């Protein structure tokens, strides 16, 4: 298993263009199953999770053509549905949580969808009830094989209905949305996730001939259509990677420009980083981060300690809380990080404590960070990446630390970040990938 060796303490400088959004593209690729016509997708990131899904689509019989470094065409006109009940699919699908989103399109178009219990990050329970309750409301029959951890839904026909989701699940909303576009009648989804990823999926489906209104709100109305056609779609830049590059810049006291960030789709991200005292400028559609020797966390107006918490969109994304926590270790001031959604996502803080950070893990969901204000540098250490976001956070900490750090299990980082060491080297980082 590969590792990174990082010589920290160096200032960086340059320009970075963010990759396509991982959380969007996993939905978009599943949507190609809704039509027999050709679909072209641009700005597809070359990362492990996306490549796994492309492999699964290929095994399912989708004709895939690579048009450029980050562009593909997909045509699902001659699918091999028997693959869904094969041992190979049970192995392939279980290694990727995003594979759950093939179920909705397959159910809509072919009347059946199967999936092994998907894997993914070790960040706590990530239940699938929202997905399957939605399919059942549309008229599907659900079955689960406990011995093989294998889920299935089947329906001769899906019928539009009104539903109130028990949680604003992004993948659940996407899956139900894709199932309902070909259902008979009208479906309303209330408490729908409204992240830019979902908005992008809706725009793509409408371009294919779907009839979805309420895009951008938490009430989606879908009038079912008989069939969908092909389209061309461009994936947004990855807001999580943009936040990660901001973290790289401030922790290494570096000047950095992040290109083409799609400011309109960043939501609360700029506001939260400003509350941490970080300076940056909007230059066209770019973010310019100047070199800054220190940054001070703002308290609330009554003087109480700032809390940064995750929430469904348009709240702050949970995927950036790990980055915020690392940035706070060298800020001036104190902040409470409240991770509401996943109970294991803060467990990586013990690695930061080993590096000299002042972090109090209050419980599985909350951590208090007392910043060093760069008066005491983090110390290099050896650590293991538990998940994608903790992995990049530990990498940012290592870039800031004095000495040489080693990070094991970097496949976790590769799952979400394209060619990360080469891009870091391009702005002056001292990082090597070792076997």
C-alpha positions as CSV (number, residue, x, y, z in Angstrom):
1,X,0.0,0.0,0.0
2,X,1.4,3.4,-1.0
3,X,2.4,6.2,1.3
4,X,3.3,9.9,1.1
5,X,6.5,11.4,2.5
6,X,6.0,15.1,3.0
7,X,8.8,17.6,4.0
8,X,6.8,20.3,5.7
9,X,7.5,23.9,6.5
10,X,7.9,25.2,2.9
11,X,6.0,28.2,1.5
12,X,4.2,27.4,-1.8
13,X,3.2,29.7,-4.7
14,X,1.3,29.4,-7.9
15,X,-2.1,28.7,-9.5
16,X,-4.3,25.6,-9.2
17,X,-7.4,24.6,-11.2
18,X,-9.8,22.5,-9.2
19,X,-11.0,19.1,-10.5
20,X,-14.6,18.2,-11.4
21,X,-16.8,17.6,-8.4
22,X,-16.7,14.0,-7.2
23,X,-20.1,14.1,-5.5
24,X,-21.7,15.5,-8.6
25,X,-20.1,13.2,-11.1
26,X,-21.1,10.0,-9.3
27,X,-24.8,11.0,-9.8
28,X,-24.3,12.2,-13.3
29,X,-22.7,8.9,-14.4
30,X,-25.5,6.9,-13.0
31,X,-28.0,9.0,-14.9
32,X,-26.6,7.8,-18.2
33,X,-28.4,4.5,-17.6
34,X,-31.8,6.3,-18.1
35,X,-31.4,6.5,-21.9
36,X,-30.3,4.4,-24.8
37,X,-28.9,7.5,-26.4
38,X,-25.3,8.9,-26.1
39,X,-24.5,11.1,-23.2
40,X,-21.3,13.2,-23.1
41,X,-19.9,14.2,-19.7
42,X,-17.0,16.8,-19.4
43,X,-14.8,17.7,-16.5
44,X,-14.8,14.1,-15.1
45,X,-12.1,13.9,-12.4
46,X,-9.6,11.0,-12.7
47,X,-10.0,9.6,-9.2
48,X,-10.4,6.1,-7.8
49,X,-14.1,6.4,-6.9
50,X,-15.1,7.7,-10.3
51,X,-13.0,5.2,-12.1
52,X,-14.6,2.4,-10.1
53,X,-18.1,3.6,-11.2
54,X,-17.0,3.9,-14.8
55,X,-15.7,0.3,-14.6
56,X,-19.0,-0.9,-13.2
57,X,-20.9,0.8,-16.0
58,X,-18.6,-0.9,-18.5
59,X,-19.2,-4.3,-16.9
60,X,-23.0,-3.5,-17.1
61,X,-22.6,-3.1,-20.9
62,X,-22.5,0.7,-21.2
63,X,-20.4,1.6,-24.2
64,X,-17.8,4.0,-23.0
65,X,-15.4,6.2,-25.0
66,X,-12.8,8.5,-23.6
67,X,-12.9,11.7,-25.6
68,X,-10.2,13.5,-23.8
69,X,-8.3,13.6,-20.5
70,X,-11.5,14.4,-18.5
71,X,-14.3,13.8,-21.1
72,X,-16.3,10.7,-21.8
73,X,-19.2,9.5,-23.9
74,X,-21.6,6.9,-22.5
75,X,-24.2,4.9,-24.3
76,X,-26.5,2.5,-22.4
77,X,-28.3,0.9,-25.4
78,X,-27.3,-2.7,-24.9
79,X,-27.1,-3.5,-21.2
80,X,-26.1,-6.8,-19.6
81,X,-28.6,-6.9,-16.7
82,X,-27.4,-10.4,-15.7
83,X,-24.3,-8.7,-14.4
84,X,-26.4,-7.2,-11.5
85,X,-26.9,-10.7,-10.1
86,X,-23.3,-11.9,-10.6
87,X,-20.6,-12.5,-8.0
88,X,-18.4,-10.0,-9.8
89,X,-21.0,-7.3,-9.2
90,X,-21.4,-8.1,-5.5
91,X,-17.6,-7.5,-5.2
92,X,-17.4,-4.5,-7.5
93,X,-20.5,-2.7,-6.1
94,X,-19.6,-3.3,-2.5
95,X,-16.3,-1.3,-2.8
96,X,-18.0,2.0,-3.8
97,X,-20.8,3.7,-1.9
98,X,-21.8,5.8,-5.0
99,X,-22.8,2.6,-6.7
100,X,-26.1,2.8,-4.8
101,X,-27.3,5.4,-7.3
102,X,-27.5,3.0,-10.2
103,X,-30.6,1.5,-8.6
104,X,-33.0,4.4,-9.3
105,X,-32.2,4.6,-13.0
106,X,-32.3,0.8,-13.5
107,X,-35.6,0.6,-11.6
108,X,-37.1,3.4,-13.7
109,X,-36.0,2.0,-17.1
110,X,-35.9,-1.8,-16.6
111,X,-38.2,-2.4,-13.6
112,X,-35.5,-3.8,-11.4
113,X,-32.3,-2.6,-9.6
114,X,-29.9,-4.5,-7.3
115,X,-27.0,-3.5,-5.2
116,X,-24.7,-5.1,-2.6
117,X,-24.3,-3.2,0.7
118,X,-21.9,-0.4,-0.5
119,X,-18.6,0.4,1.2
120,X,-16.9,3.8,1.3
121,X,-15.5,5.9,4.1
122,X,-15.2,4.6,7.6
123,X,-16.9,7.7,9.0
124,X,-19.9,6.1,10.8
125,X,-23.3,4.8,9.9
126,X,-24.6,5.9,6.5
127,X,-28.0,4.3,6.2
128,X,-29.9,3.6,3.0
129,X,-33.5,3.8,4.3
130,X,-34.3,7.1,2.5
131,X,-33.4,5.6,-0.9
132,X,-35.5,2.4,-0.5
133,X,-38.5,4.1,1.2
134,X,-38.7,6.4,-1.8
135,X,-38.6,3.5,-4.2
136,X,-41.4,1.7,-2.2
137,X,-43.5,4.9,-2.3
138,X,-43.2,4.9,-6.1
139,X,-44.6,1.3,-6.2
140,X,-41.5,-0.9,-6.0
141,X,-41.2,-4.1,-4.0
142,X,-38.1,-4.3,-1.7
143,X,-36.1,-7.3,-0.7
144,X,-32.9,-7.8,1.2
145,X,-30.8,-10.9,1.5
146,X,-29.2,-10.8,4.9
147,X,-26.7,-13.5,4.3
148,X,-25.2,-11.8,1.2
149,X,-26.0,-8.2,2.2
150,X,-27.8,-7.8,-1.1
151,X,-30.6,-5.3,-1.8
152,X,-33.1,-5.4,-4.6
153,X,-36.1,-3.4,-5.8
154,X,-38.5,-4.5,-8.6
155,X,-41.6,-3.0,-10.2
156,X,-43.7,-3.5,-13.3
157,X,-44.5,0.2,-13.3
158,X,-43.7,3.2,-11.1
159,X,-46.3,5.7,-10.2
160,X,-45.9,9.3,-9.2
161,X,-46.6,10.1,-5.6
162,X,-46.1,12.7,-2.8
163,X,-43.3,12.0,-0.4
164,X,-41.6,13.7,2.5
165,X,-38.0,12.5,2.9
166,X,-37.0,11.6,6.5
167,X,-33.7,13.3,5.8
168,X,-32.4,15.6,3.1
169,X,-30.0,13.0,1.8
170,X,-28.1,14.0,-1.3
171,X,-27.7,10.5,-2.7
172,X,-31.2,9.6,-1.6
173,X,-32.7,12.6,-3.4
174,X,-30.7,11.8,-6.5
175,X,-31.7,8.2,-6.6
176,X,-35.4,8.9,-6.0
177,X,-35.3,11.7,-8.6
178,X,-33.8,9.4,-11.2
179,X,-36.4,6.8,-10.5
180,X,-39.3,9.2,-10.7
181,X,-38.5,10.9,-14.1
182,X,-39.9,7.9,-16.0
183,X,-42.7,7.2,-13.5
184,X,-46.4,7.5,-14.6
185,X,-47.8,10.7,-13.2
186,X,-46.4,13.4,-10.9
187,X,-44.0,13.0,-8.0
188,X,-43.3,15.6,-5.4
189,X,-40.2,15.3,-3.2
190,X,-40.3,17.5,-0.1
191,X,-37.3,17.9,2.2
192,X,-35.2,17.1,-0.9
193,X,-31.5,17.9,-0.8
194,X,-30.8,21.1,-2.9
195,X,-27.0,21.0,-3.1
196,X,-25.5,22.3,-6.4
197,X,-24.9,18.6,-7.2
198,X,-28.6,17.9,-7.1
199,X,-29.3,21.1,-9.1
200,X,-26.8,20.0,-11.7
201,X,-28.4,16.5,-11.9
202,X,-31.8,18.2,-12.4
203,X,-30.5,20.4,-15.2
204,X,-29.0,17.4,-16.9
205,X,-32.2,15.4,-16.6
206,X,-34.2,18.3,-18.0
207,X,-31.8,18.6,-20.9
208,X,-32.5,14.9,-21.6
209,X,-36.2,15.6,-21.7
210,X,-37.3,15.2,-18.1
211,X,-39.8,17.6,-16.6
212,X,-38.5,18.8,-13.2
213,X,-39.4,22.0,-11.5
214,X,-38.4,23.5,-8.1
215,X,-34.7,23.1,-8.9
216,X,-32.6,24.7,-6.2
217,X,-35.4,24.4,-3.6
218,X,-36.3,21.6,-1.2
219,X,-39.5,20.8,-3.0
220,X,-39.0,19.1,-6.3
221,X,-41.9,18.4,-8.7
222,X,-41.3,15.7,-11.3
223,X,-43.8,15.1,-14.1
224,X,-43.0,11.7,-15.5
225,X,-42.2,11.3,-19.2
226,X,-42.1,8.3,-21.5
227,X,-38.4,8.3,-22.4
228,X,-35.2,10.4,-22.1
229,X,-32.7,11.3,-24.8
230,X,-29.0,12.1,-24.9
231,X,-27.3,15.3,-23.9
232,X,-23.9,16.9,-23.1
233,X,-23.1,17.9,-19.5
234,X,-20.2,19.7,-17.8
235,X,-19.4,18.9,-14.1
236,X,-18.9,21.8,-11.7
237,X,-15.6,22.4,-10.0
238,X,-15.2,20.5,-6.7
239,X,-16.1,22.8,-3.8
240,X,-14.5,20.4,-1.3
241,X,-11.2,20.5,-3.2
242,X,-11.4,24.3,-3.4
243,X,-11.8,24.4,0.4
244,X,-8.8,22.0,0.6
245,X,-6.6,24.3,-1.5
246,X,-7.6,27.3,0.7
247,X,-6.4,25.1,3.7
248,X,-3.1,24.4,1.9
249,X,-2.5,28.1,1.3
250,X,-3.2,29.4,4.8
251,X,-1.4,26.5,6.7
252,X,1.8,27.1,4.7
253,X,1.5,30.9,4.7
254,X,1.4,30.8,0.9
255,X,0.1,32.9,-1.9
256,X,-2.2,30.9,-4.1
257,X,-4.7,31.5,-6.9
258,X,-7.5,29.0,-7.4
259,X,-9.0,29.2,-10.9
260,X,-12.5,28.9,-12.1
261,X,-14.2,28.1,-8.8
262,X,-17.8,28.8,-9.8
263,X,-18.4,31.3,-7.0
264,X,-22.1,31.1,-7.3
265,X,-22.0,27.5,-6.2
266,X,-19.8,27.9,-3.1
267,X,-22.6,28.7,-0.7
268,X,-21.4,29.2,2.9
269,X,-17.8,28.2,2.2
270,X,-16.3,31.7,1.8
271,X,-18.3,33.0,4.8
272,X,-17.0,30.3,7.1
273,X,-13.3,30.8,6.0
274,X,-13.7,34.5,6.6
275,X,-15.0,33.8,10.1
276,X,-11.7,31.9,10.7
277,X,-9.9,35.2,9.8
278,X,-8.7,34.0,6.4
279,X,-8.2,36.7,3.8
280,X,-8.9,36.1,0.1
281,X,-10.3,38.0,-2.9
282,X,-12.8,37.3,-5.6
283,X,-11.0,38.0,-8.9
284,X,-13.5,37.2,-11.7
285,X,-14.3,33.6,-11.1
286,X,-11.0,32.9,-9.3
287,X,-10.1,33.0,-5.6
288,X,-6.8,34.8,-4.8
289,X,-5.3,34.0,-1.4
290,X,-2.5,36.4,-0.3
291,X,0.4,35.3,1.9
292,X,-0.7,35.8,5.5
293,X,1.4,35.4,8.7
294,X,-1.6,34.9,11.0
295,X,-5.4,34.8,11.0
296,X,-7.8,35.4,13.9
297,X,-11.0,33.5,14.6
298,X,-14.0,35.8,15.0
299,X,-16.1,35.4,18.1
300,X,-19.9,35.9,18.0
301,X,-21.0,39.5,18.6
302,X,-21.7,38.7,22.3
303,X,-18.1,37.5,22.7
304,X,-18.9,33.8,22.9
305,X,-16.8,31.2,21.1
306,X,-17.5,30.6,17.4
307,X,-19.1,27.3,16.5
308,X,-18.6,25.8,13.0
309,X,-21.2,23.2,12.3
310,X,-22.4,21.2,9.3
311,X,-25.9,21.3,7.9
312,X,-27.8,20.4,4.7
313,X,-27.4,22.9,1.9
314,X,-27.4,25.9,2.0
315,X,-25.7,25.2,5.3
316,X,-21.9,24.3,5.6
317,X,-20.9,21.1,4.0
318,X,-19.7,18.3,6.4
319,X,-16.9,17.4,4.0
320,X,-15.0,20.5,4.9
321,X,-15.2,20.3,8.7
322,X,-12.0,18.3,8.8
323,X,-10.2,21.0,6.8
324,X,-11.6,23.7,9.1
325,X,-10.4,21.8,12.1
326,X,-6.8,21.6,10.8
327,X,-6.8,25.3,9.8
328,X,-8.0,26.2,13.3
329,X,-5.0,24.6,14.9
330,X,-2.8,27.5,13.8
331,X,-5.3,30.3,14.0
332,X,-5.4,32.9,16.8
333,X,-8.4,32.1,19.0
334,X,-10.7,29.2,19.8
335,X,-13.4,27.4,17.8
336,X,-15.9,24.6,18.5
337,X,-16.3,22.2,15.6
338,X,-19.6,20.4,15.6
339,X,-19.9,17.4,13.2
340,X,-23.5,16.4,13.3
341,X,-23.9,13.9,10.5
342,X,-21.2,11.3,11.1
343,X,-20.1,10.0,14.5
344,X,-16.6,8.8,13.5
345,X,-15.4,11.7,11.3
346,X,-13.5,13.5,14.1
347,X,-11.6,10.6,15.3
348,X,-8.5,11.6,13.3
349,X,-7.8,14.4,15.7
350,X,-5.6,12.2,17.8
351,X,-3.1,12.4,15.0
352,X,-3.2,16.2,15.2
353,X,-2.7,16.0,19.0
354,X,0.4,13.8,18.4
355,X,1.6,16.7,16.1
356,X,1.2,19.2,18.9
357,X,-2.2,20.6,18.2
358,X,-4.4,21.7,21.0
359,X,-7.6,19.9,20.4
360,X,-10.1,18.6,22.9
361,X,-12.4,15.9,21.6
362,X,-15.5,16.5,23.6
363,X,-17.5,13.6,22.2
364,X,-17.8,11.8,18.8
365,X,-19.4,14.9,17.3
366,X,-17.6,17.9,18.8
367,X,-14.1,19.1,19.1
368,X,-12.7,22.3,20.6
369,X,-9.6,23.7,18.9
370,X,-7.3,26.2,20.7
371,X,-5.2,27.8,17.9
372,X,-1.4,28.2,18.2
373,X,-1.3,31.4,16.1
374,X,1.8,29.8,14.5
375,X,3.7,30.4,17.8
376,X,4.3,26.7,18.0
377,X,4.7,24.7,14.7
378,X,3.1,21.3,14.3
379,X,5.6,18.4,14.5
380,X,6.2,15.9,11.8
381,X,4.9,12.4,12.5
382,X,3.8,9.1,10.9
383,X,0.1,8.6,10.5
384,X,-2.6,6.6,8.5
385,X,-5.4,8.2,6.5
386,X,-8.8,6.9,7.8
387,X,-11.0,8.5,5.1
388,X,-10.8,10.9,2.1
389,X,-11.4,14.2,4.0
390,X,-9.3,13.3,7.1
391,X,-6.6,12.1,4.7
392,X,-6.3,15.5,2.9
393,X,-6.5,17.3,6.3
394,X,-3.6,15.3,7.6
395,X,-1.7,16.0,4.4
396,X,-2.3,19.8,4.9
397,X,-1.1,19.5,8.5
398,X,2.0,17.7,7.3
399,X,2.7,20.4,4.8
400,X,2.7,22.9,7.7
401,X,4.7,20.8,10.1
402,X,8.5,21.0,10.6
403,X,10.3,17.9,9.5
404,X,9.3,14.9,7.3
405,X,5.9,13.2,7.9
406,X,4.7,9.9,6.5
407,X,1.0,9.3,5.6
408,X,0.0,5.6,5.0
409,X,-3.2,4.3,3.3
410,X,-3.1,7.2,0.8
411,X,-5.5,5.3,-1.5
412,X,-8.1,7.0,0.7
413,X,-6.8,10.4,-0.6
414,X,-6.7,9.1,-4.2
415,X,-10.3,8.2,-4.0
416,X,-11.2,11.9,-4.0
417,X,-8.3,14.0,-5.2
418,X,-6.8,13.8,-8.7
419,X,-3.1,13.5,-9.1
420,X,-2.6,15.3,-5.8
421,X,1.2,15.0,-5.4
422,X,1.9,16.3,-8.9
423,X,-0.3,19.3,-8.4
424,X,1.2,20.0,-5.0
425,X,4.7,19.8,-6.5
426,X,3.7,22.3,-9.2
427,X,3.3,24.9,-6.5
428,X,6.5,24.0,-4.7
429,X,5.5,21.3,-2.2
430,X,8.1,18.7,-1.1
431,X,6.1,15.5,-1.4
432,X,6.9,12.0,-2.7
433,X,4.8,8.9,-3.2
434,X,6.5,5.8,-2.0
435,X,5.5,2.1,-2.2
